[in-house]
Every structure is written in structure tokens, then in C-alpha cells.
Amino acid sequence: MADPKQSVRIRPMNVAVAKGSKAEKAFRAKAASFELALQPEVIAPGVKPTPKHNLIFHGGKTIQQLTFTNLFVGGNQAWQASDIQNIDKALAAAMSDQQLNNVIVQYFSNQPITSTFKPSQILPGSKPVVFSQGDVEKLVNQLHAQGTLAGFNLGSTVFNFMLPAGTVLTTDANPTNTATTRPVKSVASRNPVHPEEEDSSLEGLGGYHGSVHVSAQDTVYYAVGVFSQNLPDGSENGIVAFDKPWKNVVATFYHELNEARTDADVEDAIKAGNDPKAVKFLGWVSRQGEECGDFPMSEVGSALNLIMKEVPLTDGSSKVPVQFQYSNAVSGPEGPIPAPHPLPKH
């Protein structure tokens, strides 16, 4: 087995991307091949087991008692109240559902995990045409400086930045109002501000999660996602799997929140680049650099209905739209189960 210190460039996937899209090809080209030791049933119907993609714990931070809140970008006029209500209710229910969490607890030694939803907010301002990673990091710093994030335990909270209908999401490291940014012609032109346009929501990007070191002591964890929907020209902005855009939003953030709780400091690993010490920041990540939500998306391709489903809540009160997450226990994507899997014997 190769020496881990001789591994290729460290670039885990902290994104939700559609199979076969330009976004997926771009991020897989950047993803690491982790040559590290692997310590190794109800798989999603229609999907074959893929044990070579099992997740490996690298020793990084995980969040057992998660808190999250939804921050809606673009001001009141950019959002319908019904969409906000549906997103808040369904995402809070999905993240705290017992049978869905029975899949995820295997990454916490089968110890109970919790998820607490704090009331959402609509952020003031106008609806952005394009929103980049530079924009979300700038906004995180502003909100922290203004005291908006006060009262949250930053070490265990993820702030979800929800983008309104029509806004294009990119992974550009620069804020979109900088002089180095290319102008955006229109959403329909499929020419977003990001210099690598395959890294945009017009090319299969649904969302991503990361972190910002707002001070020497404090780190803010965030996720950002597009309002995935069909556009008037027949193309898609984001990843469209359900009959209503708000359901796509919930499934995307279910993906991102579960990745954040199992691999919180992935952004530090990405920024560390080729430094062998980058691996120490990673939580549960496969040899291919995939987090728990990534390979299921790649595995099913255009058959998103195999892993993006509306599933009944444990209490039977309603159904919620989710993306099935990767389960080491079945070596593939898995939906809600009545009890956790037994842990493997070492």
C-alpha cells in the first residue's frame, strides 16, 4: 500500500452535484485518491453495493449534537412564505427523524445523535443574480460582526444560506462584486460569473458546505444551496428531482447537513491543498474523497428517483423529501431503517 504522505492532491468533495454534469466532472477531477487503510441489509433498491467507496474516519471533527438554522437570502420579496414554511418544517423533521438517523449513527459509534432547528430568518437585501463562495464567506463575516450569530454555539451550529429562485450558485472564491469578476449576461445564457462555469448551479451544482474562521477563536460552519428548479428555457438551475422546488431545496440541505455533521472541517482540508497534514481535518470521507452524500449521487446517475425520495417520518405524521446517504453497513445509499446496524467487529 502506498505511503499516505505520497497521496495526490487533497481535494475532498464537499458539494452536491448531478451525475454526468460538468460540475461533477470538475470536482471529481479535483478530488483526492486517499491511499489510506480502510476498516471496514437494506441498500436502496436498484443500486449495487460498492464497498470500495465505504467511508473512512480520518480523525477530524464531527458534530454529534447538531444545531442549524435557515437564513433566506434576497429579502422578503424574493421568497414565498409557503416555500419558507415548507422548507423549515420538512428539513427540521428530516434531520431529527429517528429512522433516518438510524443510518447516520454508524458514523458516531451508534451513539444517539440529535438535531435542533432554530427559527429561520430572512436576510435583508436584494436578490442576487449570482452568489459565490466568496459572497457566502463575506456574508458570514458580516453577520458575525453584526452580532446576528450571537447566541449560537458556533462549534456545533451550521448556518444554511438559502438562495432564492433564479439565483445562480458558483464556487468562485471571489465575491461577485469584485473587479476581477466577469459580468453575468443572464441566467438563460448559462454563462455565470464563475471563471470555471462548470462549477455553477447551471451545470449541475446543487450546493456545498464549508467553514469560515471569523476570529482566532471562532469558526462558523455553513451550507449554501440553490433553489433548484426548471428554467423557462428548459434547462435546470441546480438539481431537480421532485415536483416542487422547495422539495429539491430540502433534499439538498439534508445532504449538506449530514455531510457537515460527519465531516465538519473539510474546508480546512481543501485549503491545505497538498500538505499531508490536510488529511487530519477530515472526518468520514472515502478513498475517493467523497462524503456521505456524494457517491450515491454519482452512482445512480440520472435515475435520481432511486435515492431522492419522499419518505414517511417515523411518527407517521407526514413525508419528507430527502437524499439517501451512503451507508458503510450496506456499502451503498440507504433510506430510513427501524434500528441502527450493528457496528463491525474489529
N, C-alpha and C positions, 0 to 999 in steps of 0.2 A: 504494500500500500504506500502511496506517495506521502511524503512529508507534508503535513498541513501548511507549513510555512512556505512551501513551494506552490501553493494553490494559485490559480489565476485570479484576476481582478475581483475583489469583493464587491458585488452589486446585487444584494437580495432584492426580490420583488415585493414592494410594499404597495402595489397598485391592484386595482380591479380592471381587467382588460378582457375584451371579447376574443375568443379563439379565432385565429387567422387574420385578425385585424393588423393594420400597420403598427398600432400601439403595442400589441402583443409581440410582434416580431422585433420591434425596437427594444423592448425591455428584456426579452429573452436573450437577445444578443449581448446585453449588458450584464445579465445575471451570472452569478458565480457558479463554478462547479466545485462544491465543497468536498474535498477528499478527506473526510473525517469518519471516524468509526461510528457505525450505526448500531444501536442497541434496540435491537428490535423488541351470528353474523348476518350484519344486515347491511350490505352495501346497496347504494342506490340502484334500483332495477335498471338494467340496460348498460351498466358500467362494469368493466372487468377490474379485478384487483391489480394494483400497481405497487407492490412493496418497495421497489427501488425509489419511490417518491415519498416513503414514510418520513415523518418529521423527526429531527434530531434535536435534543436540547443542548444548546451551546453554553449555557450558564448565565445568559443575560436576564434582564428584568422581565417579570410577568406581573400581571395585576389580578390578584385573586378576588378582591372586593372592589369592583369597578363602579365608578360613578360617571355618568355622562349627561350632557345637556345639548340641545339643538339650538344653533344660532343661525337664523334665517337671514341671508344676505340680500340686500337690494331694497329695503324699505317696505312699508305696508302695501304700497300699490303693486309691488312685484309678486305678491302672493295671494292666493285664495285662502280664506280662513278654513275651508273644509280640507284643503290639502295639508295645512299645518296640523290640524286636529288629527287627521288620519295618520300622518307620519309619526307624530308624537305618540299616539296611543299604540299603534302597531309595533313600533320599534321598541318601546318600553316593555311591551308584553313579550315580544320575541326574545329579548335579551335576558329576561328574568324567568323564562319558561323552564320548568323542571326537565321535561323530556328532551328539549333541545340542548339544555346544559349538560344532560347526561352524556352527550357526545364529547363535550369540551372538557369535562372534569378529568379525563385521562391525562391531560397535559398539566394537571395540578395534583397528581398522585391520588386521584379520586377524592380529594378533599372538597367540601362544598365551595362553590363559587357564587358570588352574589352580584347583582347589577341594580344600581339605584339611579332612577331617572330624575333629574332636577328640571323644574319648569323651563320651557324654551323661551327665547327672546327673538324679536325681530330687530335686526340691527338697522340703525338709521342710515340713510344714504340712497343713492340712485342705483338702479340695476346695472351691473357691469356687462359689457359686451363680451369681454374675455376676463378670466380670472386665473392667475398663475400661482405657482408655489411661492414666488416672490411676494405676491399680493397677500396670500394667507399668512405668511410669516410676518409681513409688515403689520397686518391687522392684529395678529396675536400680540405683538409687542405694544401696539396702541391700546388694546383692551386691557392689557396688564398694567400699563402706565396709568390708565384712567381709573383703575380700581374695579373695572367690570368683572374681573375674575376673582375678586376678593371673596372670601367665604367658602371657596372650594379648596379641597385638599388636592393640590396640583399633582402630587405624586401618584394619585390613583384616579384622576379625572381625565376624560377625553372630551374635548370640545368639538362638536360636529358642526362644520360650516356647510350649510345647505345652500346650494346655488339655485337661483330662480330659473324658470322656463326661458330658454333661448340663450343663456349664458354659456360660453364655451370654456371648458376647463383645460388648462395645459400644465405641464410640469416645468415651465420656464423658471429658472432661478431668479430672474429679474422681475420686479413689479412692472405691470403693463404700462405705467405712465412714464417710464424712463426713456431717455433719448435713444437708447440702444434698441428699443423695441420697434419691430416692423409694424406698420399700420394694418388694421383689420379691415378688409373690404366689406364683408358681410358674412353672416353665418352660412348662407346658401353657397357662397363662393368656396367654402371648405378650405380657406386659407387663414388659419388662426395666427395669432401673434407669435406663437412659439416657433423658433427658427427650425426645429425639427418637427414638422407638422404631424408626423405620425404619433407624436406624444400628446395628442389632443383628444378631447371627447368627440370630435368629428371623425376620428379614426379609431374608435373602439375603447377609449379610456373612460372608465366609469367613476373612478375616484382613487384616492390614496390616503395613507396616514403617515404621520411624522411627528416631529417634536421641535421645539424652539427653546434654546437656553436664554431665557429672558433676563437672567441675572446669574451671578456666580453661584447662587444657592438654589435657584428655581428653574425647573424645566416645565414647559407647558406641552401637553400631548394633544394632538388634534387629528381630525379626519376631515376631508373635504370631498364633496361629491356633486356630480352634475344632476340636473333634473332630466333624467333620461326619457326621451320621447321621440316619436317620429316627426320629422320636419316636413313642411309643406312641399319641398322638392323631392320627397320620397326617401331621403337619407335619414340617418339616425344621429342624434346627439346623445352620446353615452351608450349604455347597454339596455336595450329594450327587450324585456322578457314577459311582461304582464300586460293586461288590457288597460291599465291606467298608470300614468306616470308616477303617481305617489307610491305605488307598489314597487316600482323599479327603484325608487329612492330608498325605501325601507330595506329591500334586499341588498342593495349596495352598501348601506351603512351597517347592516348586520354582518356582512363580510368584513368591513373595515374594523368594526369594534372588536370582533373576535380575533382578528389579527393583532390589534393593538393590545388586547389583554394577554396574548400569548407571545408577543414579540415587541415589547414597548419601545425599545431603543434602537430600532432598525435604522432610523435616520442617522444616528451616530456611526453605525457600521458603514452606511453608504458614504458618508462624508470622510471616513477614514481611508477609503479607497483601497489601495494595495497594501497598506500596512497590515502585517499579520495579526496585530492586536485588534483589528476590526472585528474579528470573529467573536471576541469576548462580549461584545454588546448584544449579540443575537440571543433570542430566546429559542422558540421552536421553529426551526427552518430546515427544509430538506437539503439534500446534497446539491440539488439544482438551484438553490437559492429561493425556494418557494415557501410562502407562509401557508397557514391552514386554509385560506380561501382560494389560493392561486391555481393549484393543479386541477381541482375539479372543473374550473372554467376552461382550462386548456383541453382537458380530457374529453369533454362532451362536445366541443366544437359548436356548431350551430344548433345542436339539439339542447338548447338551454332548458327546455321543459323537463329534462331528466334531473336537474339539480336546483332549478329555481322554481319553487312550488309554493302554493298556499297550503299551509299545514294547520291542523287543529291544535289549539292550545291544550295543555294538559288538563285544565279545568273545564274544557268543552265550551267555553263561552263564545269563541269565535275562531276564525282562521287568520293567520298572518303570513305575508309573503316573505320568504327567506331564500338564501342560497345555502345549500348543504355544504358543510365544511369537511375538510379532509380528516379522516379518522384512521390513525395507525392501527386500531383494533381490527378493521376490515380492509385496510390498505386501499382506501378509496373514499369518495364522498358518502356521507351518511346523514339521514334525516333523524327526526326525533325517535328516541328509544325509551322503553319503560324503565330501564335501570342501567347504570354505568357498566361498561365492560370490566371484567376482572383485569387487574394490571398484569403485565407479563412477568414471569418469574425470571430473575437474573441469576 
